[in-house]
Amino acid sequence: MKVGFIGLGAMGSAMAANLLKAGHEVTVWNRSPQAAEALRALGAAVADTPAQAASGEVLLSMLANDQAVRDVLLEGALLDALPRGAVHVNHATISLALAQELAAAHAARGIGYVAAPVFGRPDIAAAAKLNMLAAGAAESVRRVEPLLAAMAGRIWPLGEAPERANVAKLAGNFMLVTAIESMAEAVALTRAHGVSAEDFLAIMTSTLFASPVYQGYGKAIAERRYEPPGFALALGLKDVGLALAAGAAGQVPLPLAEVLRDSLQEAMAAGDGGKDLAALAEAAARRAGLDRGES
């Protein structure tokens, strides 16, 4: 299939590479051109503008946030460059309000639209084992399913309203941050009473919480390994804020999300925004007055 892919961060680059490995004809574009060179070596064509990447049957995008999506797709008129009848697959984690706006903008232009945010870190993306949500008109989802399958370990259909996938992604990230904050505070508690993070988390992640999120982030917390980030703390703050906004739109109170936002903002103020979400453990340790060098 002839496709375009825009947004070549750690996740987007890995996803585009898997499309190439699956035999698709891929044209890529990124704001920073150097990010496309590794994909050129794998056989991708490199576009000079987003519009050049949007000439195929399908355009996929993995942009960083609402502003990037708005700048490129709406303000940059990329939607107007897509051929009528094409399908756009949006993998970004975006707000409910923008998700609804995009659905209307695509429909007005006769362009198919599929929201397909993902769960997984860059290493999972590289292994083509992402958990991918998918919502949009059934025909549009069917057309792009071979592309999604090349990047995902499993595709989770969520109906025809694209914003359903975006809300589910925000709710999932809210749960993820909740899990990390709970480990951070529990580790501060056990450390304060002489139990090492390594010992405590080894017990928890082998018994009550033997799941990938707890095991992966627990290991990072135990080792105080926060760089390079798989999911940057600043992005966690963004997503919790978007979850709160979605809650307000649906009159759904999210009191725990408000607590998480405060903890994330505290970590940001300490300069940890560029570190992995596991660095919430350092915020919990600081609140407890624990020495950063203490085990």
Secondary structure, DSSP 8 states (H G I E B T S, - for coil): -EEEEE--SHHHHHHHHHHHHTT-EEEEE-SSGGGGHHHHHTT-EE-SSHHHHTSSSEEEE--SSHHHHIIIIIIT-HHHHS-TT-EEEE-S---HHHHHHHHHHHHHHT-EEEE--EE--HHHHHTT-EEEEEEE-HHHHHHHHHHHHHHEEEEEE--S-THHHHHHHHHHHHHHHHHHHHHHHHHHHHHHTT--HHHHHHHHTTTTT-SHHHHHHHHHHHHT---S-SSBHHHHHHHHHHHHHHHHHTT---HHHHHHHHHHHHHHHTT-TTSBGGGHHHHHHHHTT--TT--
